Amino acid sequence: MTVTDHTQATADAAHSHGVIPDKSRADRVVSFDVDAFPVPTGREENWRFSPVRDLRPLFADEAAEGHLEWTTSDLPAGVTLVQVPADEARERTVREPGDRASAVAVKHAGGAMALTIAANTVVEEPITIDLKGVGGDVRGHLLVELGQSAEATVVINRTGTARYSELVSIDLQDNAGLNLVLLQQWDEDAVHAGEVLARLGRDARLRGTVVTLGGKVVRLNTSAAFAGEGASVDLFGLYFADSGQHQEHQLFVDHAVPKCTSRVTYKGALAGKTAHSVWIGDVLIRAAAEGTDTYELNRNLVLTDGARADSVPNLEIETGEIEGAGHASATGRFDEEQMFYLRSRGISEEQARKLVVRGFFADLIHEIGVPAVEESLMRQIDLEIAHVEEELEHE
């Protein structure tokens, strides 16, 4: 058994490490009943970093009047996207919601959209779903289901503006493989709270990438549970928070069966005095999960004074018979030594900053596996860096 742990932190960034949660994730409440979750106040453990005042419209137990405009790529044979009624949607959801916002979303979504890839179907081109908010409060419920030995890449892009709560259920049958890319490119006033729940059968494979660039407040909780041996999860995340933005990502990987593998890698950059990011990574290795191999990593790059990054990795181990388990977390300021090295070779300060930030994100972007998305994100990262340069010029 190998257990590794590494942490470093610098000033101007709040950082927490290795905190044992007040309650094991295995014991936390899950329910379709909205009343099972009191309205958050911000004092609760899983809401203590969140701006609950901004999120409050998403806690209201009432129907919403807003909507999202859906645009979908052509669906090949073996792939369907249909609406299913509320009762059936709940039955097909892999697990009950874990917080009030997602419970409200399921209750008032009016059913769910179900994206289904039939057994033994291999989809070569990415399936893309564009969701554009046009204002108002919106509740969403999405099912993504892959039959046995099916394989697909699904890209879901959120743009526009809305106050949006959602639950996304991912069901991977034995030997299925899914590359899921979730892009949060909202307008600057959007508020989004979502929960992503994944269940993996024997030898199933999930590669999930979350990219958060837009929105005033974005809070995404991602949970992955192993239901069969030999399955693997790779979760990647990229976020860039500017002034006035709160970007929060909570993750939970539940190793309940033997011989499964999980890797979590999230990276974020922050610029602006009120920029705030939160990353919380929980891994639970249950007593039955012998032969588990898991590792989680979070890195934050602070580009200007006053930005705040909270990073909290948690690891619960109930068995000693594992292959490896560890976590690493670091938050640091922009590397002035790298800047000096590049400037000494005739590179402008603006170009040097771009090279450093691009290098920070490059390996993670290349993990997405969708060239068009990768190229688009590199362009957007350049725009974010240009915005940082403008802010620095005005200081």
N, C-alpha and C positions, 0 to 999 in steps of 0.2 A: 504494500500500500504506500502511495506517495501523497502527501498533503503539502501543498506549497502556498505561500502567502507573502505578498509584497505590497508595500504601500509607501507613497511619498506624497507630500503636499507642500504648497507654498502659500505665502501671504496673499491677501486679496481674493481668496477662494475658500469658502467654507467646505470642510471635508470631514466625513465620518467614515469609520472603517470597522468592519468586523463586528458590528453591533448585533447582539442576539435579540431578535424581535421579541416584543412582549408576549406574543402568542404565535405558536408555530403555524406556518401557512397551512399545514394539514388540518388544523382545527378551526380555521376561520369560516365564517358563515358564508354559505352559497345558497341562493334561493331565487325562484322566479317571483316571489312575493315581495313587492316593493316595501311593504311595512316591516319586513325583516331587517331593513337597513334604516336607522334613524337618519334624518337630514344631517350631513356632516357639518361640524363646527370648525374644523381645523385642529382640534385638540386630539383627534383620534390618530393612532400610530400611522395608519396608511393614508392619512390626509394631512399630516402635519407640515409637509412642504408645499401643499397645494394652495392656490389662491381661491378659496371656496366662495368668496364673494362673487368673483367673476363666473364661477361654475354654477352658481345657485339656480339659474333658469333650467339647468339640466336635471335638477333634483325634483322638479315639480311633477307630481303624480297627476298629469293631465295630458290630453291629446295636444299635439302640436299642429300648427297651421302652415308651417313652411314646407318646402320640398327641395329635393336635389334633382337636377337634370342629369339623366343617365345617357351616356354614349358608349356603345360597346363595339369592339371589333367583330368582324365576321366570325361566326362560330363554326368550326369544322364538324364533320361527322363524329358522333359519339360525345358531343358536348352540348348541354342544354342550359338555358338560363330562364327560369320561370318563377312566378310568384306562387308561394304556398300559403295556405291559411294559418292563422296564429296557433291553433292547437297542434297542427302537424309540425309547424316550425319549432315549437318548444320540444316536441318529441324527438326531432332530429338534431337538436342542439346537443353538443357533446357533453356539456356540463351547465349547471345553473349559473346565473350571473354571480359575480363576487362583490359587487358594490351597487349603490343605489342608482347611479346614473345609467348603468347598463341594464339594470332591472326595469327602470322606467322606459328605456329604449325598446326592450322586448315587449312590454305590456302595450305600448302605444304605437308600435310600428305598423300595425295592421297586417301582420303576417311577415314573411321574410322572402327575400329574393334568394333562390337556390341555384348556385352554379354547380353542375354535376358533370364529372368526367367519367364515362363508363369504364368498367373493368377492361383491362388490356388495351386501352386506348392510349397511344403515345402522340401527344400534340407537339409538333415541331416548332411552330411559331408562337410567340407570347399571346396570351389572351389578355386584352386590355379593357379596363372599365374606367371611364372617366366620370367622376361625380362632381358636378358644379353646383355650389350653393348659390341661391338667389335671394337669400335673406330669410329671417324668421327662425323659429325653433323647429328642429327636424329630429325625428327618431328613426333609427335604422337598425335592421337585423338582416345579416347576410350569412348564408350557409355556403361553404365551399367543401365539396365532397368528391373524393377520388376513390374509385373502385379498385379492387385488387389488381396490382401490377400496372395501374395507370400512371402516366407521367405527364406533367404540364408545368408551364410557367404562367403565372397570373400576376398582372400589374394593375393595381388599383390606385388611381390618382385623384386626390381631392383638391379642388380649386374653388375660387369664388368666396362667398361669405355666408355664414350660418352659425347658429348655436346648435351644435350637432352632438347628439349622444348616440352610441351604437354598440352592438355586440356582433362580432364576427366569429362564427363557429367553423373550425377546420377539422374534417374527419378523413383521416387517411387509413384506408384498409391495408391489409398485409401487402408488403412489397411495393406500395405506392410511393411515388416521388413527386414532391411539389416544391417549386421555387416561387415563393410569394414575395412580391415587392409592394410595399405600402408607402405611397408618396403623399406627404402632407405639405401642399404648396398653396395654402389658403391665402386669402387677402389678409391684411394686417389687423383687421378687426374681428376675425373669426374666433370662435371658442369651440373646442372639440374635446370631448371625453369619450374614449373608446376602450373596449375590452376585447382582446383577441384570445380565443380558447382553442387549443389544438389537442387532438388525441391521435396517437400513432399506434397502428397495429404492428405485428411482427415484421421486422426488417423494413419498415417504412422509413422514409427520409424526408425531412423538412428543412429547407433553406429559407429562412425568413429575413427580409431586409426592411427596416423601417428608416425612412428619410423624412426628417422634420425640418423644414425651412421657414414656412409661413405660419400665420395665425398669431393672435394675441396670446391665447392660452391653448396649449395642446397637452393633453394628459392621456397617455396610452399605456394600458396594462396588457402584457402578453404572458400567457400561461401555456406550457406544453406538458402533457402527461403521457407517459409511456404505458401502453396497454399490452405490448408484446415484446418479447426478447429480440435483440439484434437491431433495434431501431436507433436512429440518430437524428439529432437536432443541431443545426447551426443557425444562430441568431446574430444578425449584424444590425448595427444602428449608426446613423449619421445625423447630427443635428448642428445647427448654427443659429444661436440666439443673439438677437440685436436688442437695443434699448426698447423697453416696453414689452418684451416677449418672455413668456414663461413656457419652457418646454420640459416635460416630465415623462420619463419612461420607467415603468416598473415591470420587472420580469420575474417569473416563477417557473422553474423547471422541476417537475415532480418525477423523480426516479423511483418507481414503485415496483419494477420488475428487473430481473438480472440482465447483465450484459448489454446495456445501452450506453450511448455516448452523447454528450452534449458539449457544445462550445458556444460561448456568448462573447461577442466583441462589439463594444459601442464606443464611438468617438464623437466628441463635440467641441465646437469652438464658440467662444462668447466674446461679444464686443458691446460696450455701452454700460453706463453706470447702473442701469436697472435690468440688464440682461440676467436671466436666472435659468439655470438648467438643473434638473434633478434626475439622477439615475439610481435605481434601487434594484439590485439583483439578488434574488433568493434561489438557492438550490437546496432541495430536500432529497437526501438519499435514505430511503426507508430500509428497514431491517431486512426485507426480502431482496433488496436490489444489489446482490453480490455481483462483483465484476463491473461495477459502474466506472466510467471514465468521464470526468467533467472538469471544465475550467471556464471561468468568466473573467473578463477584462473590461475595464472602463478607463478611458483617457480623456482628459479635458485640457484644452488649450485656451488660456485667457489672454486676449489680445489687447485689452485696455483696462485701466483702473476701474474698480467698482463693480465689475461683473462678478457673479457668484455662481459657483458650481457645487452642488451637494452630491456626493457619491457614497453609496452605502451598499457594500457587498455583504451578503449573509450566506453562510453555509451550515446546514444541519446534517449531521451524519449519524445514522442509527446502526451502522454495521461497520466492522473493521475489515471486511473482505471486499476491498475495492481495488481497482487498477490505479486510479489517481483522482485527486480532487484538489482544486486550488482556486485562488482568485487573486487578482491584482487590480489596483486602482491608483491613479495618479492625477493630480491637478497641478498644472504649472503655467507660469507666465511665458509669453513669447520669448524665445531664446535669443537674447541679444548677441551672444557669441556667434550664432549662425548668421545673424544680420551683419555683424562686423566682418565675418569671413567673406560673405558675398559682396558687401560694399567695397572691400579692399581689392576686389577683382573687377571693379568697374561697373557693377550692377547697381542700378538705382534702388533707393529705399523701397519705392512702391513695388518694383519688380521682385526685389528680394523677399518682401513680405508675401507676395503671391506665391513664390516658389516654395517657401517654407510651409504655408498653409496647404497648398496643393499636395506637397509631399506627405503631410500629416494625414490627409484623407485618401490619397491615391490607391493604396492597397485595398482599403475597404470598399471603395467604389468599384474596383475591378472584380470584387467578389459577387456583384449583382448578377453578372452573366447575361445582361441584356444590353448590347452595344448602344442602341439608341438612347436608353435611359442613362447609361454611363456618360455618354458624350454631353447630354443635356445637363446632367448634374455638375460636370466640370465647368460648363459655362455659367451655371448659377452660382457655383462657389466663387468664380471670378467676379461676378457681380456683387456678391456679399463682401468680398475683400475690397472692391472699389468703394463700397459704401463705408467701410471702416476707414479707408484713407480720407474720405470726405469729412468724417467726424473728427479725425485727428487733426486735419487742417484747421478746423474751426475752434479747436481747444486753445 
